[in-house]
Amino acid sequence: MRLKLPPPPAQYDPLYEAQRNRLIEQAMNSKYTMGEDVFIHPPARLLMVDEDGHHVYIYITHSEQVKAGHV
């Protein structure tokens, strides 16, 4: 998820600050929490680092086999 904040106003605006804080809180609250299920919808991929430091992605084939490939 990418967070895109609006540009700041030229002068301090408490309403702008409140909106900015809400956007940041929403983004932080939508992050993965340990112990919760995670759904990864295509075209997103699960990226990991193997023991040798290479980046790999994990995917499931149409026949439901778990596979890995190098990024």
C-alpha positions in Angstrom: 0.0 0.0 0.0 1.3 3.4 -0.9 0.5 6.4 1.2 -0.1 9.6 -0.8 -0.5 12.7 1.4 -1.8 16.1 0.0 0.8 18.9 -0.2 0.9 21.0 3.0 -0.8 24.5 3.0 1.4 27.6 3.0 0.3 28.4 6.6 -0.5 26.2 9.5 -4.0 24.8 9.4 -5.3 22.7 12.3 -7.9 21.1 10.0 -5.2 20.0 7.6 -3.2 18.6 10.4 -6.1 16.6 11.7 -6.8 15.2 8.2 -3.1 14.3 7.8 -3.1 12.5 11.1 -6.2 10.5 10.2 -4.6 9.4 6.9 -1.4 8.3 8.6 -3.4 6.5 11.3 -5.5 4.7 8.7 -2.4 3.6 6.8 -0.7 2.3 10.0 -3.8 0.5 11.2 -4.2 -1.3 7.9 -0.7 -2.9 8.1 -0.2 -6.5 8.9 -0.6 -7.4 12.6 1.2 -10.5 13.8 -1.2 -13.4 14.3 -3.7 -12.2 11.7 -4.5 -13.8 8.3 -3.0 -12.0 5.3 -4.6 -12.0 1.9 -2.4 -11.2 -1.1 -4.5 -10.5 -4.2 -3.0 -10.7 -7.7 -1.1 -9.0 -9.1 0.6 -8.5 -5.7 3.3 -11.0 -4.7 4.7 -12.4 -1.5 8.4 -11.5 -1.6 10.9 -13.1 0.7 14.7 -13.3 1.1 16.3 -16.8 1.0 19.2 -17.9 3.1 21.7 -16.7 0.5 20.2 -13.2 0.4 18.4 -13.7 -2.9 14.9 -12.2 -3.4 12.3 -14.8 -4.2 8.6 -14.6 -4.7 6.1 -17.3 -3.5 3.1 -18.1 -5.6 0.4 -20.8 -6.0 -0.3 -22.4 -9.4 -3.7 -23.0 -10.8 -3.4 -26.6 -9.6 -2.8 -25.3 -6.1 0.9 -26.1 -5.9 3.1 -23.7 -3.9 6.1 -22.5 -6.0 8.9 -20.0 -5.7 10.8 -18.0 -8.3 13.7 -15.5 -8.2 12.7 -11.8 -8.5 
